[in-house]
Amino acid sequence: MNQHTSSGGTVTGRFAPSPTGLMHLGNAWSFFLAWLGARASGGRVILRHEDIDPDRSRTEWMDAMERDLSWLGLDWDEGSSHGLHAPYHQSMCGPLYERALDALKAKGLVYPCYCTRKELRMLAGAPHGASDGLGDAGAAYPGTCRHLTPEQRAQKEAEGRHPALRLLCPDDDVESFNDLVLGPQNIPLKDCGGDFALRRSDGVWAYQLAVVVDDVRMGVTQVVRGEDILLSTPRQLLLYRLLDAPPPSYAHVPLLCDENGERLAKRHHSLSIAALREKGCSPTSIIGFFAKVAGLQPDPSPVSPSRLADNIMREGPFPWHALPKGSLIIPHNAPEAWL
């Protein structure tokens, strides 16, 4: 069992949006808590665009996200185009990820995997488009290519297959950490899908490696994100240890969902920050709603993020334990109260 603790000191949080569409209310909720968790501790905030997927990321959505964050009153100390830890776009960080990959290769922990996505779905017993139960942690991997001989690998490549690169994970590994919201966690790595990709077969860097490398080099000490990412955390903690880097603290916050219980996503166009702004919603009313949901004030009275941060700083540390547990439903008529 690997117990992870985070050192004290100044909090450095971060925004890490994926520019694959407009920011919706669920994104804003997580960013609000990430910002407040840092600012209420007198800490700093970094903005990083996770544009690692060239087929889905667009510059106009990066610009839109920055505009939405600023409109909500969520500022940042460095990122986008200025700061000491550039680049702040993952699409520009390939050499940094390559260096980390080489370090893992030197330890004999990387191997090629020739399985296609279709084959992985079949191995997992899931039809096309179906969930494998791991959420955003990715598909479970049964170790099919783990012990291929050099001859078998050569045969796969002779057939025209391009391999992904996977991390050889310890079979009995259990990662333990104290989540700021969910409390003590002891999660076997096998429950997170086993050996995971570091680079896809098309050469695109995998999320797990990229986010760890970037958080390490930027000095991020506190990661706030949706609880749907919880099963990625043991994978990332393993990478921190293998790369000899101290991990951050984690806060996995409840998700905002629509009235059908589905988490808010980019398909909820009417709940994008841009749509709410165009409708005439007030940013302080949206922040007030977030503050009420988070248990930071008794009613959804309009309030600015900076006022909330000042109030929390006067009263003590950020009350992560007070956040509600489980998904949070957004009533369909909620935006009407923000006009």
Secondary structure as UniProt FT lines:
FT   STRAND          2..4
FT   STRAND          12..15
FT   HELIX           25..39
FT   TURN            40..42
FT   STRAND          44..47
FT   TURN            54..56
FT   HELIX           59..72
FT   STRAND          78..79
FT   TURN            80..81
FT   TURN            84..85
FT   HELIX           90..92
FT   HELIX           94..106
FT   TURN            107..108
FT   STRAND          110..113
FT   HELIX           117..124
FT   TURN            128..129
FT   HELIX           135..137
FT   TURN            144..147
FT   HELIX           150..158
FT   TURN            159..160
FT   STRAND          164..167
FT   TURN            171..172
FT   STRAND          174..179
FT   TURN            180..182
FT   STRAND          183..188
FT   HELIX           189..192
FT   STRAND          197..199
FT   TURN            201..202
FT   HELIX           207..217
FT   TURN            218..219
FT   STRAND          222..226
FT   HELIX           227..232
FT   HELIX           233..242
FT   TURN            243..244
FT   STRAND          249..253
FT   STRAND          256..257
FT   TURN            259..260
FT   TURN            266..267
FT   HELIX           269..271
FT   HELIX           273..279
FT   HELIX           283..293
FT   TURN            294..295
FT   HELIX           305..315
FT   HELIX           320..322
FT   STRAND          328..329
FT   TURN            332..333
FT   HELIX           334..338
//
